[in-house]
Amino acid sequence: MSALICGSFAYDNIMVFQDRFKNHILPDKIHILNVSFLVPELRREFGGCAGNIAYNLNLLGGQPLPMGAVGSDFAPYAQWMDKCGVLRTHVSVIDDAFTAQAFITTDLDDNQITAFHPGAMNHATVNKVADAKDVSIGLISPDGRDAMLQHAEQFADLGVPFVFDPGQGLPMFDGNDLKHFIELATWVTVNDYESELMQERTGWSAQDIAAHVEALVVTLGSEGSMIHTKDGALTIPTASVADVVDPTGCGDAYRAGLLYGLMNNLAWEVTGRIASLCGAIKIESAGTQNHTFTRESFAARYAKTFSETLVW
């Protein structure tokens, strides 16, 4: 059985400006800003939440089935998915659109200027959950607004349990929208900032949200994560990291571990630790899909990190 992962595919164009933005922006001229930054370093990475989560779940030995809309420029990404063995049966190509793209410029103070073009994401409603067969679990990650709403309702109508992971798409929804998602979902996962925003918009506390689902999972960065269930809250520790290289995509890696545990009916504590270790491994590599591991090496690191044997 597969995990249907609804969400975005994107190209991340990452540039490094070998200076500081503040040295080239005049505060009293911000109303007529016209600047250009020379960026000798540029790399293009495969990204997007659905793509990243599917990549990590595949490494764990799960069966990801990503669903999203991409543009006519998707060929290099498609070749990468084929090389990795990730199915793209439900990746729809929109011929007159570009694949979603982020253009990220970082200066020497780690300040960032980002432009994001959603492109084909706006057409993600062409995909229907019912088109995917033999699906045991689903996940709604950031995507086109209408697609997120429709796919959540389609999962619910089909009786397929799913994780609601609004991520950076959360600001698109008001309190009533978010309550609707929560009432349809089986699990909800957010980071600490998104948790606060969700509580503010819905007027529901973390305990209120947890009462509507089987679990509310909140990631806390370097402080680990919390899993709130009707039985109480469980603290999940972070996994040790050899070197912090790039945190981008750590949340997606964590969610892949979460999906794996849910698909295999693992205890919450084990599921959380698998998710935590996935995020730690990712943070040690630049980009969102450049890290790798085998099930054997993952199990060995799990045992070393948490002092217990991982039973898959």
Secondary structure as GFF3:
##gff-version 3
##sequence-region A 1 312
A	DSSP	beta_strand	2	6	.	.	.	ID=ss1
A	DSSP	beta_strand	10	16	.	.	.	ID=ss2
A	DSSP	three_ten_helix	21	23	.	.	.	ID=ss3
A	DSSP	three_ten_helix	27	32	.	.	.	ID=ss4
A	DSSP	beta_strand	41	47	.	.	.	ID=ss5
A	DSSP	alpha_helix	49	60	.	.	.	ID=ss6
A	DSSP	beta_strand	64	71	.	.	.	ID=ss7
A	DSSP	alpha_helix	75	84	.	.	.	ID=ss8
A	DSSP	beta_strand	90	94	.	.	.	ID=ss9
A	DSSP	beta_strand	100	106	.	.	.	ID=ss10
A	DSSP	beta_strand	112	117	.	.	.	ID=ss11
A	DSSP	three_ten_helix	119	126	.	.	.	ID=ss12
A	DSSP	three_ten_helix	129	131	.	.	.	ID=ss13
A	DSSP	beta_strand	135	140	.	.	.	ID=ss14
A	DSSP	alpha_helix	145	158	.	.	.	ID=ss15
A	DSSP	beta_strand	162	164	.	.	.	ID=ss16
A	DSSP	three_ten_helix	167	172	.	.	.	ID=ss17
A	DSSP	alpha_helix	175	184	.	.	.	ID=ss18
A	DSSP	beta_strand	187	191	.	.	.	ID=ss19
A	DSSP	alpha_helix	192	202	.	.	.	ID=ss20
A	DSSP	alpha_helix	206	212	.	.	.	ID=ss21
A	DSSP	beta_strand	215	219	.	.	.	ID=ss22
A	DSSP	three_ten_helix	221	223	.	.	.	ID=ss23
A	DSSP	beta_strand	225	229	.	.	.	ID=ss24
A	DSSP	beta_strand	232	236	.	.	.	ID=ss25
A	DSSP	alpha_helix	250	263	.	.	.	ID=ss26
A	DSSP	alpha_helix	268	283	.	.	.	ID=ss27
A	DSSP	alpha_helix	295	306	.	.	.	ID=ss28
###
